[in-house]
Amino acid sequence: MPSSCLQLVPSYICDVLVIGSGLAGACAALSARQQGAEVMLLSEGSTFSGSSFSGDTWGLGTIGPQDAADAQDLEDTILKVGSGVADPTLVHTLVSQIRPTWEWLEQAGFHLCHPQSPEQQEYIPCFDHTVREWRGIERDSFKQGFATQFDNLHLTCLPHRLLIDLICEDHRIEGAIVFDTHRKRLELIAAPAIVLATGGVAGLYGHHLGSDTQRGIAHVLAHKAGAHLVNLESIQLMEGFVAPKKNLVFSEKTFRYLSLDTESGKQLSQELLEQRSTHGPISARTGDSEVDKVIAKEGKHGCLGHYANLPAQLPELDTHYFQWLKETTGITTSDRFRLGIYAHAENGGILIDSYASTGVDGLYAAGECTGGMHGVDRLGGLSSANCMVFGRIAGMNAATWAQKHRTDNRLSYESPMYCYPKASTALPLIQDNLDRYALLNRNREGLQICMSSFTDLWDQLNAKQVTTDNIEEVVETRIAYLELTCAIFLVSTMDKRTSGFGAHIIPDR
Ligand SMILES: Cc1cc2nc3c(=O)[nH]c(=O)nc-3n(C[C@H](O)[C@H](O)[C@H](O)COP(=O)(O)OP(=O)(O)OC[C@H]3O[C@@H](n4cnc5c(N)ncnc54)[C@H](O)[C@@H]3O)c2cc1C
């Protein structure tokens, strides 16, 4: 072995390794363990982290069909709103499994909130045309529910582990390499089945809502192992606060009360603001993106605004939001604030089939890191439904696969000990470029400037590596390479689209 390599042997061996402990990963771990598999659940953040368990997520709702007729309508609506991009088979699996998955969770002792009042019952999710059955996920009670289940089932959780590589031989998964961020050491985990549940890619933007861990690392590793990526350009964009607090979600329902002070003095009609209040993510389909363009024009410092038209009697949902806003940030309805455009949940990702398989033997994926079941626009409440449904399916099928394929406990891995000394500058550079050129203003010239600065960084990362004994520098370089690769995938898919539709708005094409 050359002196510039570190030899690793398994630190842990299990049947099913679940990577990511948001809603999708927690459901996958639970269902795999219920099948009798030895399961390990690891995550970069603490156990129960990601956008699912982030305090900045103002409640989490999931929708589902009322009955067979509604299920058909829901499938048709998903396909229509998805503008022909979603896969009908995956959509059918998603819709048909939502209610059984709610029941599975409730039987396991989880509390799903049901609508309480007629007003809550009549709630129409964004981009939808009708009232749907819905359930609320209460973060702390879900955390507690999973923690109790995992304790009872003796499921091993490994927090603060960052996935940096997958071991794949002959198109078959054998294990993963992770970095223990507390003990600063690399670990090899041998497992015949792995479930990726690492969330989306919005964290590659400086302006992002949700978790910082969403940087597409697993997307690139899955792709390298042979999986396909789909529909990445349909990352949702929506408004969030820039000041007095950054990276915080703005409720679309409150657009209708808004007054904006734009530099150009441009006034938006009440009719347009009412229309914009019906959906969170920005869409080229809905005819109201003028509102978003006016806000985007004010740049990274955001557009100054305040609530000017509040009715005496607020709808229940808005009262709830304003209370949350005051408690979390101190922002009240009489304050002035700045709004900007943010990257939100990813609609595309690692392509899976109805069994949550990526097509690579033993490699499954679930949740926001996956794609195929959503189109360009996604109905509100279907991201968490996707996490629960395909999390459960992925766990079950990974456990079944692991029963038939033994772990190779003689597995070994050589980690090259090279680094790029300026690797820590990569993420800020990626974020700055994506914020400038790949948010709402995705014109061809900007995307090309963005790509050329990524190519320069790529050349430096590859050409300027030096040997090192410092494992943190090695990991930092590896992560920079994976984040940059994902950013390149993102921008090149955006550049290939010749027309703007759904979440992907192109002003000059
Ligand atoms: C403000 C906000 C409001 C939302 N509201 C709704 C809503 O009402 N309804 C709805 O359906 N959806 C909503 N969403 C979207 C929804 O929250 C997410 O899509 C969903 O929670 C994603 O869950 P996940 O389990 O796939 O990923 P996450 O919850 O993001 O979990 C990812 C996990 O992977 C880990 N991880 C990431 N990378 C690595 C790595 N390299 N190595 C190891 N671990 C890693 C993280 O630490 C984390 O544990 C909202 C999102 C936001 C931001």
The ligand as a MOL file (V3000), in Angstrom:
LIG
                    3D

  0  0  0     0  0            999 V3000
M  V30 BEGIN CTAB
M  V30 COUNTS 53 58 0 0 0
M  V30 BEGIN ATOM
M  V30 1 C -39.9380 25.2920 5.5620 0
M  V30 2 C -40.3650 23.9780 4.9900 0
M  V30 3 C -41.7180 23.5910 5.0640 0
M  V30 4 C -42.1220 22.3700 4.4910 0
M  V30 5 N -43.4420 21.9980 4.5710 0
M  V30 6 C -43.8440 20.8280 4.0380 0
M  V30 7 C -45.2020 20.3790 4.1690 0
M  V30 8 O -46.0310 20.9940 4.8400 0
M  V30 9 N -45.5480 19.2050 3.5710 0
M  V30 10 C -44.6520 18.4540 2.8780 0
M  V30 11 O -45.0360 17.4070 2.3590 0
M  V30 12 N -43.3600 18.8320 2.7730 0
M  V30 13 C -42.9370 19.9890 3.3300 0
M  V30 14 N -41.6190 20.3660 3.2360 0
M  V30 15 C -40.6630 19.4400 2.5890 0
M  V30 16 C -40.3290 18.3300 3.6020 0
M  V30 17 O -40.0470 18.9100 4.8580 0
M  V30 18 C -39.0870 17.5810 3.1460 0
M  V30 19 O -39.1930 17.2310 1.7980 0
M  V30 20 C -38.9090 16.3020 3.9600 0
M  V30 21 O -38.9330 16.5810 5.3420 0
M  V30 22 C -37.5890 15.6370 3.5710 0
M  V30 23 O -37.3990 14.5290 4.3970 0
M  V30 24 P -36.1950 13.5350 4.1310 0
M  V30 25 O -36.2900 12.5180 5.2020 0
M  V30 26 O -36.2070 13.0930 2.7300 0
M  V30 27 O -34.8990 14.4500 4.3120 0
M  V30 28 P -34.4570 15.3170 5.5720 0
M  V30 29 O -35.5310 15.4700 6.5620 0
M  V30 30 O -33.8200 16.5570 5.0480 0
M  V30 31 O -33.3390 14.3990 6.2490 0
M  V30 32 C -32.1030 14.1980 5.6420 0
M  V30 33 C -31.2080 13.4210 6.5990 0
M  V30 34 O -30.0350 13.0200 5.9010 0
M  V30 35 C -28.8760 13.3800 6.6380 0
M  V30 36 N -27.7980 13.5670 5.6520 0
M  V30 37 C -27.7540 14.3840 4.5720 0
M  V30 38 N -26.6060 14.2130 3.8900 0
M  V30 39 C -25.9090 13.2670 4.5500 0
M  V30 40 C -24.6480 12.6420 4.3430 0
M  V30 41 N -23.8550 12.9480 3.3170 0
M  V30 42 N -24.2270 11.7100 5.2510 0
M  V30 43 C -25.0030 11.3640 6.3080 0
M  V30 44 N -26.2170 11.9180 6.5250 0
M  V30 45 C -26.6650 12.8380 5.6700 0
M  V30 46 C -29.2850 14.5980 7.4400 0
M  V30 47 O -28.4460 14.7680 8.5660 0
M  V30 48 C -30.7200 14.2060 7.8020 0
M  V30 49 O -30.7070 13.3540 8.9360 0
M  V30 50 C -41.1790 21.5440 3.8280 0
M  V30 51 C -39.8190 21.9210 3.7920 0
M  V30 52 C -39.4100 23.1150 4.3700 0
M  V30 53 C -37.9540 23.4760 4.3160 0
M  V30 END ATOM
M  V30 BEGIN BOND
M  V30 1 1 1 2
M  V30 2 1 2 3
M  V30 3 2 2 52
M  V30 4 2 3 4
M  V30 5 1 4 5
M  V30 6 1 4 50
M  V30 7 2 5 6
M  V30 8 1 6 7
M  V30 9 1 6 13
M  V30 10 2 7 8
M  V30 11 1 7 9
M  V30 12 1 9 10
M  V30 13 2 10 11
M  V30 14 1 10 12
M  V30 15 2 12 13
M  V30 16 1 13 14
M  V30 17 1 14 15
M  V30 18 1 14 50
M  V30 19 1 15 16
M  V30 20 1 16 17
M  V30 21 1 16 18
M  V30 22 1 18 19
M  V30 23 1 18 20
M  V30 24 1 20 21
M  V30 25 1 20 22
M  V30 26 1 22 23
M  V30 27 1 23 24
M  V30 28 2 24 25
M  V30 29 1 24 26
M  V30 30 1 24 27
M  V30 31 1 27 28
M  V30 32 2 28 29
M  V30 33 1 28 30
M  V30 34 1 28 31
M  V30 35 1 31 32
M  V30 36 1 32 33
M  V30 37 1 33 34
M  V30 38 1 33 48
M  V30 39 1 34 35
M  V30 40 1 35 36
M  V30 41 1 35 46
M  V30 42 1 36 37
M  V30 43 1 36 45
M  V30 44 2 37 38
M  V30 45 1 38 39
M  V30 46 1 39 40
M  V30 47 2 39 45
M  V30 48 1 40 41
M  V30 49 2 40 42
M  V30 50 1 42 43
M  V30 51 2 43 44
M  V30 52 1 44 45
M  V30 53 1 46 47
M  V30 54 1 46 48
M  V30 55 1 48 49
M  V30 56 2 50 51
M  V30 57 1 51 52
M  V30 58 1 52 53
M  V30 END BOND
M  V30 END CTAB
M  END
